Amino acid sequence: MSIKKKIGSDIATILDIPTGWKVSHKHAKITVTNTLLRAREFFKTKTEDQILWVGPVQGGRHLDLVKESAKAIGKMPFQIHALGSPTEVMENYRFDVLTDMILTAKQNLPTNRPLHLFGAGHPFMFSLAVALGCDLFDSAAYALYARQNRYMTENGTWQLTKLDFFPCSCPKCVNKTPKEVLNKSAKDREIFLAEHNLFVCIAELRRIKQAIREGRLWELVEMRTHAHPALFSAFKKIKKQSELIEKLSPTIKKRGLFFFSSAGLARPEIVHYRNKILKNYQPPNYSKILLLLPQTRKKPYHKAHIFKKIKKIIKNISEKNRDTIHICFYAAPFGIIPIELDEIYPLSQNEITFPLDYETKEYVTIQISEYIKHFHYKTVILLNDPVHWDSKVTKTCKKICKIKKLKFEELSTKTEINKDILACLENILKKHLSDKY
Ligand SMILES: [Zn+2]
């Protein structure tokens, strides 16, 4: 403590005991207990200063201990917290374990305090760590890598000897070739690589900050984690804690979202919609007939050409009961979108990849089923889109309608919704409008 004060530290960590990677639960417990003991001692002797003191969380890969450690240290008046022991986890490419460790710590620490990740120095994992809730990093990796001729990029590491071209235009690389750098003296080469490595780290941090401002951090993480299967395994683990991440994420962002695959189903906007639609939404009072239409390329869906035609049909049929028809769209990745909501962020503000993967279709059909189960319609009329959904939506609707004893009608198109289909739809609507409920 006194040394850190003397050298004028702005941010300082108490003298903790790092847990390490392959250690037993028993040993890990000792490191947690002793770090907490030292933290308590620290506050007994602490005097007034301008330093931001860091309360470290230990426990390593033993998540029960990380939880215990985070809970206890979070109760002490530290300004910053830090997660210990990730360096070896990262060196072993166990980013999935690291994800668990960060999320466990984050879940049990006060959310208003910054979280520091010790020893995180590779730009290819910064965005993942930030998305998981880390705010600060420190590492000597840029220099250590340079000593071993290792050239960092935001997508991984290269051996200088294996590079023909520099994939970078930082001030160091812009006018040099790998061959020229290899011909430098060992010391000059090390300085060159260390400086380039730092430039890459800084550029990636700036990219992350810009992505946060634009609400596009998820997209950046998704892109970066495709750099290595181990990183993508970690990204997939987010699913387990998607509710926690949703709780701590803003609901409105500056830009729409890109949905690439089922890995994106864990993103906070999708979890948020799933949680709110059944809890906070109520279909219009007189709705008896649920008319389910497929999503269109045009958004909001109600502005699509085909919708305008359907609206016209509804307008033409008996005025008396037409309010009983409630139009909803079934759309990946959200599920059912009632027409009144289709302009609300991000239901229209998204771009998705077709064809949809199996898990995404599975997810959407579950949402459709839940929606029909939850609300009180009497009839479900489905306009199926077999090009994108095969018979998945039909099967789901049929099944839930049978369970709920609802009437079910389906209209299927092979290519596009044509005149015949629309005429058919008109007849079906007329038939059901005369039903007595
Ligand atoms: Zn460079």
Residues whose N, C-alpha, C, O or C-beta is under 5 A from the ligand:
A	BS01	ZN	C168 S169 C170 K172 C173 H196
